[in-house]
Amino acid sequence: MALARLVERIERTLYVHYEDSFVYFFEPNFEALPPELLIHLFKYLNPSDRSAASLVCRSWYDAYRYLEFMRAITLHIHDVEFVDNGHPLKGLLTSYRYFTDVRITKVVFGVKSEFWSEFGEAIEQLTLEKCTIWKHKLASILKHLPNLRRLNLFNCPDLFKTWKQIENVTVSWNPVMPKLRHLSLARNNRFQEHHFDYLVQLAPNLDSIDVSDCFSSIEARQRVLMINHILEYVRMNHARLRHLFLGGTPIDNVFLRGLADIRGLSLDSLALMVCEKIPTNEPGIMDLLRTQIRLTHLDLSKSLALNDSALIQISRAMPQLETLILNRCWMITDYGITAIKDLVRLRHIDLTNCERITDVGLVGGLFTHNRRNVRRLYLGLLTNMSDAALTKVSFEFCDLVVLDLGGCSNSINDLSVQYIFYHMTKLQELNLDCCAKVSDAGLTGVNLEEKAFAIWDIELSFSIADLAGLRSLKLSGCYKITDYSFERCFHFKELKEISLARLLQLTDRGIERLVLGCPALEIVDFSECRTITDRCIEIVTKCEPRLTTLKLQNCALITDRAIRHIVQHCHVLRVLNIRGCIKISSYAEKKLSAVRSLRDLHGSTPEVL
């Protein structure tokens, strides 16, 4: 009944009836659609599309402000002076909007700001990356964030440099982050035991710790001390801890043995890098994998010592596993990868750069009676995979959303991509970087030497246009692709990112058809395209109002005229790479200061902004 009433309401409001003498006609009245329907329709859009749609009318703007949509928006403050009377804080402090996710990068924190007291209560996730910040400043910020759930401190070395151990004694241990569940100190933070203790004791309800890529560059003795200190924290808080991320740090058998011996530890997510040879006596990694039967996310990237026996143990002990990342696990062979056929709940599989895996392992491990659950599949740099195996992949994984085949030059050709276009019509992200055998015939289905399907006198071919929901496409290094593909097939209304680096046959004619068919582009990469001219840049900047990233590295024909087009038309551009564009003068680079949104400029003259 509720659906029937909604349909009746739509029919009543969608069209407005006008009467003029003997003429009757209807005019669309989309602004009068019910709010429930607008919210439902907006769920199919990504945040940038919803933001553009909100400008249509007041009712669409009200639908855009739905709480679920607001949570998907990140406030990113980058490389500015963090003062209340400067941009962008001055505008934010006079606005009515609030943000649940705030990301701050390359910012130097100075005097007190009213930003935190004004917006702090709504913030649930805070990320500080490459920021100059000290302990007392961090503490003054955190006291305004009572609802903080996730805190990420990425690559902030200054935070720990001037932090004295004696300072911890004078700090009140009353928690200022009672709702905090996740703490990340990843990416080159060289912290010590007392730094770690201070942060975790301020958040007594933590269930997720991420210290990935923190200890690989420090001396071995200090690394062992820190890893053992984290192990002791896990032991003391094992009943509460559910997610542990230690990727990027070499882990020895002693740590793994200690982790496996913690009774009652039951993790949902685990990331480790196993680089020490697995011993035959009391192997810690095997016992750990045997006990963690609840795991749904397992990341073993760069585990050079991980062998087939460990992978077989994973397949036997972890029936709930949904994410399995084996990026650069070079010891894995066909024998081990075949065992993952038992992991029927997998949704994310990453076998990138597992160079020993061949068709036998892929067919035996990936192809089971139930692979419809898989949404993300990464098979990049599998040099021993043939086109026959990839054809079988396209048949089996029809519901994929992400497919990464970057660097698979042996298996990707015009015929294999035809099967991808036919079977994987739900793809949103497709990576074909360095697949040099792909040509216009494969992308368009025209003039193929061998048709995808041929039965008697019926021949069928397909094109990339069949991937109507494509949002990210990478074709770097596919040098056989010309303007013809863009003129015939590129009509993607949702395409946000395209990488065309090292395509040597592009001209302004193809670029014009590309931007007209893909009006929502935000990230464009033309690096090392020797045929890209100022005219191409003029077309892109005029026709792509959402452009935020433009990469033109080593485009030798680009001149100062292209800079003028960028300054005139790019109003939301944040990243620009013109390094190696030898015909652009330093005077023209200085003109880029007029692009107020520009934050990252990579040019021949550094620090021109």
Secondary structure, 3 states (H helix, E strand, C coil): CHHHHHHHHHHHHCEEEEEECCEEEEEECHHHCCHHHHHHHHCCCCHHHHHHHCCCCHHHHHHHCCHHHHHCCEEEEECCECCCCCCCHHHHHCCCCCCCEEEEECCECCCCCCHHHHHHHHCCEEEEECCECCHHHHHHHHCCCCCCCEEEEECCCHHHHCCCHHHHHHCCCCCCCCCCCEEECCCCCCCCHHHHHHHHHCCCCCCEEECCCCCCCCCHHHHHHHHHHHHHHHHHCCCCCCEEEEEEEEECHHHHHHHHCCCCCCCCEEEEEECCCCCCCCCHHHHHHHHCCCCCEEECCCCCCCCHHHHHHHHHHCCCCCEEECCCCCCCCHHHHHHHHHCCCCCEEECCCCCCCCHHHHHHHHCCCCCCCCCEEECCCCCCCCHHHHHHHHHHCCCCCEEECCCCCCCCCHHHHHHHHHHCCCCCEEECCCCCCCCHHHHHCCCCCCCCEEECCEEECCCHHHCCCCCEEECCCCCCCCHHHHHHHCCCCCCCEEECCCCCCCCHHHHHHHHHHCCCCCEEECCCCCCCCHHHHHHHHHHCCCCCEEECCCCCCCEHHHHHHHHHHCCCCCEEECCCCCECCHHHHHHHHHCCCCCEEECCCCCCC
